[in-house]
Amino acid sequence: MSEDMKAIKAATLRDKSVPELEQMLEQERASLYKARRDLVFRQTTDVSGLKVRRHNIARILTVIQQKKSGGDA
């Protein structure tokens, strides 16, 4: 699970297509949901992982928006 915890670099996201990014987005959102659920049920105490997942989601959404608007930079 530690691989899910790593921050995703924006440069690696820019190399992917929009459908791939949307699939990654769904995976990150599911991972965030599971982490929140585990936190509520006291199965984990890792609150820093929530921040990493939220930031990854934001990065993915930003790159998707940049690609859809035509600004690949």
N, C-alpha and C positions, 0 to 999 in steps of 0.2 A: 504493500500500500504506500510505501515511501515514494515510489515513482509518481503517484498521483499527487503527492504533496509538493513536488518541486514546482517552482514558478516556471511557467512556459515563456520562453523568449519570443518577443514580437517578430524578430527576424525569421525564426523558424515557422511562425504562423503565416508570414507573407509568402512563403514558398508553396503553401497549400492552396487548393481550389476552394471556392465558396461552399460547395456541398461537403467537402471534407471538414471545413471549419464548422459548419452547422452541426455535423455529427459530433465533433469534439465538444461543441457547446452543450449539446444534449447530455453527453457523458459527464461533463463538469457539473452541470446542474443537478444531475442524478447523484453525483458524488457529494455535492454540497447538501442536498436533501438528506442523504444517508448520514452524513456527519452531524447535521443538526439533530436528527432523530436520536442518534447514539448519545449525543450530549444530553438531551432531555431525559433519556432513560438511564443516564449515568453509566453507560457502557464505555465511555471515553471521557477524558478530561482535556483533550487537545483542542483548545480554543484557537490556537495560532493557525491550525489547519483550515479553519473556516475563512480566515483572512486571505490565505493563499488561494483558496478556491474562488473566492469572490473576485480577487484581482485577476486570476486567470480568465474568468468569465468576462470581465471588463475588457481585457486585452483581446480576446477572441471577437467580442462584439465590435470593438473599435476597428480591427482589421477587416472584418466583414463589411462594415460601413464604408471603409476606405475603398475596398475593392468594388463595391456596388456603385459608388459615386465616381469611380474612374480614377481616383487619385491613388496610384499604387505606391507612392512615396510615403 
